[in-house]
Amino acid sequence: MTQPLDVDERRAALETLSGWQEADGRDAIERRFRFADFVEAFSFISAVALEAERRDHHPDWSNVYNRVSIALSTHDAGGVTEKDIALARAIDKAAARFGQ
């Protein structure tokens, strides 16, 4: 089983990510995105869904029109792990394709 990152590891990892932060009230990291419209937001969600499925590591997320919120935590490890950091990097790459 993957082990959660300790506080220092998590902070160091967050410094390498664009726009990600500690989630309030839970052991997760999160980022919010705003797109031009619903179609662009849904296209981003689709790209992330395919990557998450390929990695067998799925985010918690919500979508309202052009806004997407994503939280990452490795549930079976009880916190944020390297799997979450790696998926956050992949999500950032997908977001960059949409000018984020």
C-alpha positions as CSV (number, residue, x, y, z in Angstrom):
1,M,0.0,0.0,0.0
2,T,1.1,3.5,-0.8
3,Q,2.0,5.7,2.2
4,P,0.6,9.2,2.8
5,L,3.1,12.0,2.4
6,D,4.2,13.7,5.6
7,V,3.7,17.4,6.1
8,D,7.1,18.4,4.8
9,E,6.8,16.1,1.7
10,R,3.4,17.4,0.9
11,R,4.4,21.1,1.2
12,A,7.4,20.5,-1.0
13,A,5.2,18.7,-3.6
14,L,2.6,21.5,-3.5
15,E,5.4,24.1,-4.3
16,T,6.0,22.3,-7.6
17,L,2.3,22.4,-8.6
18,S,0.4,25.3,-10.1
19,G,-2.7,26.4,-8.2
20,W,-3.0,23.3,-6.0
21,Q,-3.5,23.8,-2.2
22,E,-4.4,21.9,0.9
23,A,-8.1,21.1,1.0
24,D,-10.1,22.6,4.0
25,G,-11.4,20.0,6.4
26,R,-10.0,16.9,4.7
27,D,-6.7,15.2,3.9
28,A,-6.5,16.1,0.3
29,I,-5.2,18.7,-2.2
30,E,-7.5,20.7,-4.4
31,R,-7.6,23.0,-7.4
32,R,-10.3,25.0,-9.0
33,F,-10.5,25.7,-12.7
34,R,-12.6,28.2,-14.8
35,F,-13.1,27.6,-18.5
36,A,-14.6,29.7,-21.3
37,D,-17.9,27.7,-21.3
38,F,-19.5,24.4,-20.4
39,V,-18.2,22.5,-23.5
40,E,-14.6,23.5,-22.7
41,A,-15.0,22.4,-19.0
42,F,-16.6,19.1,-20.1
43,S,-13.8,18.5,-22.6
44,F,-11.2,19.0,-19.8
45,I,-13.2,16.7,-17.5
46,S,-13.2,14.0,-20.3
47,A,-9.4,14.4,-20.7
48,V,-8.8,14.0,-17.0
49,A,-11.2,11.1,-16.7
50,L,-9.3,9.2,-19.4
51,E,-6.0,9.8,-17.6
52,A,-7.4,8.9,-14.2
53,E,-8.8,5.7,-15.6
54,R,-5.5,4.8,-17.1
55,R,-3.8,5.4,-13.8
56,D,-6.6,3.6,-11.8
57,H,-6.7,6.7,-9.5
58,H,-9.8,8.7,-9.6
59,P,-10.4,12.3,-8.3
60,D,-13.3,13.7,-6.4
61,W,-14.7,16.6,-8.5
62,S,-17.6,18.8,-9.2
63,N,-18.7,20.8,-12.3
64,V,-21.0,23.7,-12.5
65,Y,-21.2,25.2,-16.0
66,N,-17.7,26.4,-16.7
67,R,-16.2,25.7,-13.3
68,V,-14.5,22.5,-12.3
69,S,-13.2,21.7,-8.8
70,I,-10.9,18.7,-8.2
71,A,-9.7,17.2,-5.0
72,L,-7.1,14.4,-4.8
73,S,-6.5,12.0,-2.0
74,T,-5.6,8.3,-2.0
75,H,-8.5,6.9,0.0
76,D,-7.0,3.5,0.8
77,A,-3.8,5.2,2.1
78,G,-5.8,7.7,4.2
79,G,-4.3,10.8,2.7
80,V,-2.2,12.5,0.0
81,T,0.4,10.2,-1.7
82,E,2.7,10.4,-4.6
83,K,-0.1,9.0,-6.7
84,D,-2.1,12.2,-6.1
85,I,0.9,14.4,-6.9
86,A,1.5,12.6,-10.1
87,L,-2.2,12.9,-11.1
88,A,-2.1,16.6,-10.2
89,R,0.8,17.0,-12.6
90,A,-1.1,15.2,-15.4
91,I,-4.2,17.3,-14.6
92,D,-2.1,20.5,-14.9
93,K,-0.9,19.3,-18.4
94,A,-4.4,18.7,-19.5
95,A,-5.4,22.2,-18.1
96,A,-2.6,23.8,-20.1
97,R,-4.2,22.6,-23.3
98,F,-7.1,24.8,-22.4
99,G,-5.1,27.8,-21.5
100,Q,-5.2,27.2,-17.8
